[in-house]
Amino acid sequence: RPMAFKRLMSVKRKMLRDPVFGASYSGFMNGLIETGQATLVDSNDVVPIGQRWYWCHHAVVHPRKPNKMRGVWDGAAEVSGVSINSRLLSGPDQMNNLAGVLLRFRQEKVAVTCDIEGMFLQVRVAPRHQQYLRFLWFANGDPREEIQEYQMTVLPFGATSSPACAGSVLKETADRFEGKFGSRAAQFVRENFYVDDGLGSEQDDEHAVELIKNSRSLCAAGGFNLRKFASSSRAVMDSVPREWLVDSLKELKIRQDKLPNERVLGLLMSMEQDEFLYSVCLTVRDDTRRGYLSALSSLFDPLGLVSPALLPGRLLLQQLCSDKFTWDQSVDDDVREQWDKWYQRLLQLERLAVTRCYRRTVELPLAGAELHTFTDASSHGYGACCYLRLTDDRGHCDTTLVYAKSRVAQAK
């Protein structure tokens, strides 16, 4: 509504007076306009009420990326009980299974990671639908100037339909250009991306470099910029242009300097040792059931590789539930002491390193591959774990934990 938007923009004027935040926010918004991802609405373009929508927008900064600002479009904002997301279909789930992407990432000896720059912003919206993507902004990005109407020409980050649309376009790109750039690159783009993050593994450096070049060309043919490459192989990173690499590698002497740790779909990975690492920092906002659940959920373990260490924390939460603690009720001193003791033991996970690749000593061709699954249960909890046992024709054998899960036993 006009008055609500005027109040909102007056708040933004105050926010933009901050020299650092204001420059970043204005820079992001002006970048959309300069690249054609948002356009100024023609004053003669009169669209009837009910056939347009104005979006609220704000900026967010990731704690680990303080220099990068991202604009978020609030598709859940309601007017008279109606939001744009309530009128959009989410579409089919186009995302690959997270665990599947990580399991395939561990198959071969040379790891390759990358991401797509501004994935949603590379997918064009049909002109007849752009009137539903309107927003208000200051002329020239200057809060002292008048307010003008703009509209997005690409998918906004915040629309419930954007993930499905972007995923469909990415897979269509793989299908359309598979014949030109090869089935391996197309398979990588189709199966080894989780939203905009790609994780691949190849048997040697030559295949890894070929994958990088072909998959990057394939994505470029569809309008996507594949960038921020990293690898567990120094030879691979030394073979591609520096501007393709992740920022932390661009200034390094690849052949000499120690490789940094990188985040891979939320997991910490040592590129130097080709291992998964664990960083334990469970910040408890308050000693309540809600605070403990929030802290426990912050330790990301999609493959369950450290699930036995997390089970005691889950048992403690189950006990709080059985004792009828409300979400925001302060816990007793003995519960707080149990949590502290468990947390101190949990810190030992920072000494743990899990080898990424299943094959450490065995060489191709394989003589055998066996999957061994173990299960067990008690009155407190139950779990399962799967190990992969590989052998080659020289008699070498590797055994690796592939996947695990643990659950607390049902209270009833």
Phi and psi in degrees as a GROMACS rama.xvg file:
@    title "Ramachandran Plot"
@    xaxis  label "Phi"
@    yaxis  label "Psi"
@TYPE xy
-52.9519  -48.0315  PRO-2
-65.9003  -38.9593  MET-3
-64.0022  -42.0959  ALA-4
-66.6578  -36.9875  PHE-5
-63.5927  -41.4214  LYS-6
-63.7939  -41.344  ARG-7
-62.386  -44.305  LEU-8
-69.0023  -29.3264  MET-9
-67.1295  -34.9487  SER-10
-65.6624  -42.126  VAL-11
-63.8192  -34.9842  LYS-12
-57.6611  -43.3029  ARG-13
-65.8874  -40.5341  LYS-14
-64.3115  -39.1556  MET-15
-73.1788  -8.81881  LEU-16
-72.6722  -20.1595  ARG-17
-65.7512  124.089  ASP-18
-62.413  -38.565  PRO-19
-79.3961  -54.9082  VAL-20
-61.8909  -44.3778  PHE-21
-61.477  -41.8507  GLY-22
-65.399  -40.0361  ALA-23
-68.7944  -45.3026  SER-24
-64.0603  -47.7037  TYR-25
-62.9252  -38.4998  SER-26
-62.245  -41.5209  GLY-27
-64.1097  -49.1147  PHE-28
-65.2916  -42.9094  MET-29
-64.3696  -32.2945  ASN-30
-62.7094  -39.2456  GLY-31
-61.153  -41.6937  LEU-32
-71.599  -42.2634  ILE-33
-66.1917  -32.7507  GLU-34
-87.7249  -1.43352  THR-35
82.6657  6.41455  GLY-36
-76.522  -14.4885  GLN-37
-141.761  143.4  ALA-38
-130.466  153.939  THR-39
-73.0132  133.197  LEU-40
-77.9339  130.373  VAL-41
-63.8553  131.821  ASP-42
-61.3579  -22.5854  SER-43
-86.2804  -5.39468  ASN-44
-84.2848  87.9174  ASP-45
-94.3071  117.942  VAL-46
-114.117  130.253  VAL-47
-59.2746  149.193  PRO-48
-60.8919  138.076  ILE-49
99.4907  -12.6501  GLY-50
-120.486  26.5452  GLN-51
-153.619  163.213  ARG-52
-148.724  137.782  TRP-53
-108.645  128.284  TYR-54
-97.3733  140.605  TRP-55
-82.3349  146.61  CYS-56
-142.26  152.996  HIS-57
-150.612  171.453  HIS-58
-110.811  144.294  ALA-59
-129.007  151.025  VAL-60
-129.02  128.078  VAL-61
-75.5127  136.967  HIS-62
-55.5676  -33.2002  PRO-63
-88.1015  -5.27072  ARG-64
-131.858  66.1734  LYS-65
-64.3335  -19.0891  PRO-66
-92.92  -0.498989  ASN-67
-115.037  125.242  LYS-68
-111.08  139.103  MET-69
-124.544  137.677  ARG-70
-87.3327  136.937  GLY-71
-120.641  133.209  VAL-72
-104.732  123.276  TRP-73
-84.1305  91.3635  ASP-74
-77.6248  -8.23027  GLY-75
-94.1022  -5.73849  ALA-76
-63.0886  131.647  ALA-77
-105.494  147.33  GLU-78
-128.138  118.226  VAL-79
54.6994  38.2893  SER-80
80.9386  7.4658  GLY-81
-121.142  134.212  VAL-82
-119.926  160.123  SER-83
-65.0247  -35.848  ILE-84
-67.1599  -26.9484  ASN-85
-71.8473  -13.2157  SER-86
-108.151  2.98402  ARG-87
-107.857  142.526  LEU-88
-84.9666  138.125  LEU-89
-71.7985  -22.7934  SER-90
78.8318  173.603  GLY-91
-68.6621  151.037  PRO-92
-72.8666  110.484  ASP-93
-96.7786  -4.27078  GLN-94
-77.353  138.486  MET-95
-70.2336  153.508  ASN-96
-64.0109  128.955  ASN-97
-59.362  -46.6564  LEU-98
-62.6608  -38.6446  ALA-99
-62.9223  -41.3584  GLY-100
-61.7939  -44.0493  VAL-101
-69.1068  -36.7656  LEU-102
-64.7598  -41.5435  LEU-103
-69.6909  -29.1613  ARG-104
-63.8219  -20.886  PHE-105
-96.2949  1.64527  ARG-106
-69.4595  -46.6166  GLN-107
-114.678  171.544  GLU-108
-77.2203  -25.9095  LYS-109
-107.913  115.468  VAL-110
-88.7727  144.223  ALA-111
-135.998  129.287  VAL-112
-127.173  153.802  THR-113
-164.95  176.051  CYS-114
-148.423  167.059  ASP-115
-99.3166  127.937  ILE-116
-71.1047  122.196  GLU-117
48.1071  57.1262  GLY-118
-54.3596  -50.1355  MET-119
-62.7828  -35.347  PHE-120
-74.7049  -4.03984  LEU-121
-97.9184  -1.02789  GLN-122
-106.522  115.625  VAL-123
-76.1392  141.618  ARG-124
-98.3558  139.862  VAL-125
-57.327  138.455  ALA-126
-52.443  -35.3645  PRO-127
-70.1882  -12.8016  ARG-128
-105.302  -7.32426  HIS-129
-69.1601  -20.2352  GLN-130
-68.4436  -14.5695  GLN-131
-90.1099  4.38315  TYR-132
-120.407  37.9309  LEU-133
-86.2705  153.716  ARG-134
-154.521  166.425  PHE-135
-105.477  140.918  LEU-136
-153.852  164.834  TRP-137
-82.8068  142.314  PHE-138
-59.2185  130.603  ALA-139
62.3679  16.0641  ASN-140
69.4678  15.0528  GLY-141
-102.375  116.86  ASP-142
-63.7391  -11.5566  PRO-143
-84.6459  -12.9758  ARG-144
-86.2915  174.239  GLU-145
-72.3572  159.37  GLU-146
-84.7277  134.308  ILE-147
-124.913  161.597  GLN-148
-95.457  132.868  GLU-149
-128.358  166.803  TYR-150
-144.005  144.158  GLN-151
-72.4406  144.466  MET-152
-108.243  -2.74928  THR-153
-129.538  174.59  VAL-154
-65.3578  129.46  LEU-155
-83.6518  148.606  PRO-156
-83.1323  101.251  PHE-157
143.063  -12.988  GLY-158
-82.9157  136.471  ALA-159
-64.8461  -21.0446  THR-160
-90.357  -12.9964  SER-161
-61.2652  -44.4982  SER-162
-59.109  -43.5097  PRO-163
-66.7988  -40.8444  ALA-164
-64.4853  -46.8897  CYS-165
-64.9182  -41.5371  ALA-166
-63.232  -38.9964  GLY-167
-63.9447  -41.6867  SER-168
-66.6985  -39.3272  VAL-169
-63.9997  -43.4811  LEU-170
-71.3803  -32.2577  LYS-171
-64.751  -36.9643  GLU-172
-61.0934  -44.2677  THR-173
-62.31  -42.856  ALA-174
-66.9015  -40.9902  ASP-175
-70.3534  -35.6378  ARG-176
-110.955  15.2218  PHE-177
-61.3907  -41.2575  GLU-178
-63.8546  -29.0327  GLY-179
-85.6563  -37.545  LYS-180
-113.611  4.28959  PHE-181
98.871  151.881  GLY-182
-71.0346  -30.2894  SER-183
-66.5111  -43.8661  ARG-184
-65.3526  -41.0429  ALA-185
-65.0165  -40.6597  ALA-186
-64.2642  -39.9518  GLN-187
-60.3328  -45.6163  PHE-188
-68.9819  -36.4714  VAL-189
-73.6162  -42.8666  ARG-190
-108.733  -20.8211  GLU-191
-111.203  21.0171  ASN-192
-110.523  136.146  PHE-193
-113.438  103.453  TYR-194
57.9276  -107.355  VAL-195
-108.277  6.56854  ASP-196
-104.108  126.31  ASP-197
-108.363  134.232  GLY-198
-129.572  120.891  LEU-199
-132.312  165.177  GLY-200
-145.296  139.049  SER-201
-129.884  158.922  GLU-202
-75.0654  -21.8602  GLN-203
-154.373  173.842  ASP-204
-62.9206  -40.6368  ASP-205
-60.4714  -45.3601  GLU-206
-67.4928  -34.2162  HIS-207
-66.4836  -43.8005  ALA-208
-64.4002  -41.0198  VAL-209
-62.4149  -40.7251  GLU-210
-62.4816  -43.9687  LEU-211
-60.5082  -48.6809  ILE-212
-67.1089  -43.8868  LYS-213
-71.2012  -41.1644  ASN-214
-69.2125  -34.813  SER-215
-66.7092  -41.7928  ARG-216
-66.1544  -39.9241  SER-217
-62.0407  -46.6088  LEU-218
-64.6838  -39.2484  CYS-219
-62.2767  -34.8707  ALA-220
-63.8706  -25.8717  ALA-221
-97.9401  5.53328  GLY-222
92.3687  9.45169  GLY-223
-104.676  138.322  PHE-224
-101.152  107.555  ASN-225
-86.4086  125.601  LEU-226
-148.91  -170.954  ARG-227
51.1428  50.5603  LYS-228
-75.4427  145.503  PHE-229
-145.944  158.19  ALA-230
-152.039  157.263  SER-231
-80.0063  -5.97097  SER-232
-107.846  124.593  SER-233
-65.524  -37.3148  ARG-234
-61.789  -37.9144  ALA-235
-65.2257  -48.1239  VAL-236
-66.9973  -28.9728  MET-237
-77.5751  -12.7878  ASP-238
-95.7912  -7.45579  SER-239
-113.13  155.358  VAL-240
-57.5446  143.075  PRO-241
-59.6026  -34.2588  ARG-242
-68.5923  -13.9835  GLU-243
-81.991  -18.4456  TRP-244
-80.1669  161.813  LEU-245
-63.7017  151.63  VAL-246
-55.9501  -38.3249  ASP-247
-68.4413  -12.1255  SER-248
-104.848  -13.9614  LEU-249
-62.9791  -34.7898  LYS-250
-97.7303  0.373387  GLU-251
-82.4066  155.118  LEU-252
-87.1246  98.8143  LYS-253
-55.4279  -40.2166  ILE-254
-76.6366  -15.7595  ARG-255
-118.911  -46.9674  GLN-256
-71.0631  155.135  ASP-257
-71.1244  134.333  LYS-258
-76.1314  141.077  LEU-259
-78.9846  167.796  PRO-260
-81.0476  145.091  ASN-261
-129.348  153.184  GLU-262
-86.9059  128.753  ARG-263
-123.786  102.32  VAL-264
49.4507  43.9524  LEU-265
88.7239  -11.6528  GLY-266
-95.0933  144.819  LEU-267
-87.6637  127.697  LEU-268
-128.203  132.772  MET-269
-87.2823  110.218  SER-270
-70.4185  -27.12  MET-271
-65.9844  -47.0194  GLU-272
-100.511  -6.03328  GLN-273
57.7126  53.2687  ASP-274
-137.575  152.989  GLU-275
-86.3529  136.296  PHE-276
-119.101  166.315  LEU-277
-128.045  128.951  TYR-278
-112.227  115.909  SER-279
-100.985  113.8  VAL-280
-147.509  76.9739  CYS-281
-88.1001  96.0954  LEU-282
-83.1197  114.846  THR-283
-94.5546  113.609  VAL-284
-66.9991  -40.2052  ARG-285
-156.087  157.821  ASP-286
-83.5774  71.7254  ASP-287
-133.535  169.254  THR-288
-59.0091  -41.5156  ARG-289
-64.2808  -43.7846  ARG-290
-63.6678  -40.3443  GLY-291
-67.9902  -40.4953  TYR-292
-63.6249  -42.1384  LEU-293
-61.7766  -42.5177  SER-294
-66.8969  -43.1248  ALA-295
-64.8478  -37.2543  LEU-296
-70.7902  -15.6305  SER-297
-77.4806  -14.3502  SER-298
-87.5153  108.442  LEU-299
-86.0423  122.655  PHE-300
-146.244  69.1763  ASP-301
-65.6371  -24.5177  PRO-302
-96.1947  -0.537514  LEU-303
69.1146  22.5579  GLY-304
-69.1947  -21.3988  LEU-305
-120.208  23.4124  VAL-306
-59.5557  -33.2766  SER-307
-61.1246  -32.2097  PRO-308
-73.3905  -23.1083  ALA-309
-89.1141  -17.9531  LEU-310
-60.2915  -41.3375  LEU-311
-58.6825  -37.161  PRO-312
-65.3782  -38.944  GLY-313
-68.0248  -36.8789  ARG-314
-63.8582  -36.9729  LEU-315
-65.6631  -40.4676  LEU-316
-64.99  -38.2955  LEU-317
-63.6908  -37.9542  GLN-318
-65.6223  -39.7134  GLN-319
-62.4003  -37.6467  LEU-320
-66.6898  -43.4696  CYS-321
-64.7678  -31.9331  SER-322
-84.2073  9.27162  ASP-323
66.4005  30.3122  LYS-324
-71.8966  133.691  PHE-325
-76.5507  169.95  THR-326
-60.6776  -36.2725  TRP-327
-113.662  18.4115  ASP-328
-84.6542  132.847  GLN-329
-65.668  138.603  SER-330
-81.4705  165.178  VAL-331
-74.4383  165.267  ASP-332
-62.9139  -36.9963  ASP-333
-68.5019  -34.5385  ASP-334
-67.3053  -42.8991  VAL-335
-61.5619  -37.8566  ARG-336
-67.2991  -40.7534  GLU-337
-61.4703  -43.1117  GLN-338
-61.5515  -45.3517  TRP-339
-62.7506  -40.528  ASP-340
-65.2907  -42.9586  LYS-341
-65.2107  -40.5699  TRP-342
-63.5527  -39.2379  TYR-343
-63.692  -37.3658  GLN-344
-69.6843  -35.7631  ARG-345
-63.8568  -29.6503  LEU-346
-59.7819  -20.2632  LEU-347
-66.8655  -15.2662  GLN-348
-62.3654  -23.4806  LEU-349
-68.5628  -11.7641  GLU-350
-93.1458  -3.31284  ARG-351
-90.6307  138.31  LEU-352
-133.124  127.434  ALA-353
-108.374  122.005  VAL-354
-60.3994  130.074  THR-355
-67.2439  -50.5102  ARG-356
-83.0713  139.567  CYS-357
-66.3796  -33.9078  TYR-358
-96.192  111.652  ARG-359
-105.26  -47.3215  ARG-360
-115.865  -23.8357  THR-361
-74.93  149.268  VAL-362
-118.769  155.509  GLU-363
-74.778  146.856  LEU-364
-79.7558  152.373  PRO-365
-79.0871  143.152  LEU-366
-91.3018  -23.2777  ALA-367
-168.187  151.754  GLY-368
-142.823  124.866  ALA-369
-130.088  140.024  GLU-370
-109.434  117.723  LEU-371
-108.417  125.317  HIS-372
-117.667  132.078  THR-373
-121.548  141.147  PHE-374
-133.661  153.263  THR-375
-159.352  161.8  ASP-376
-152.971  156.178  ALA-377
-144.258  -174.54  SER-378
-71.609  -14.5451  SER-379
-95.5748  -39.5566  HIS-380
-165.018  176.794  GLY-381
-146.713  158.151  TYR-382
-161.521  172.616  GLY-383
-147.358  149.393  ALA-384
-143.704  145.624  CYS-385
-120.537  129.643  CYS-386
-115.881  141.818  TYR-387
-104.854  125.59  LEU-388
-113.119  114.85  ARG-389
-112.279  140.036  LEU-390
-132.66  149.056  THR-391
-114.551  178.822  ASP-392
-75.0942  -3.28205  ASP-393
-95.1044  -0.705952  ARG-394
92.043  0.608053  GLY-395
-74.4809  147.507  HIS-396
-135.937  136.941  CYS-397
-124.543  135.039  ASP-398
-125.35  126.446  THR-399
-135.638  138.349  THR-400
-71.479  123.773  LEU-401
-99.3437  -45.522  VAL-402
-158.307  146.789  TYR-403
-152.224  157.432  ALA-404
-147.249  145.883  LYS-405
-138.838  146.611  SER-406
-137.683  150.154  ARG-407
-74.8206  147.917  VAL-408
-67.6689  146.411  ALA-409
-62.0183  139.543  GLN-410
-66.8664  -30.3763  ALA-411
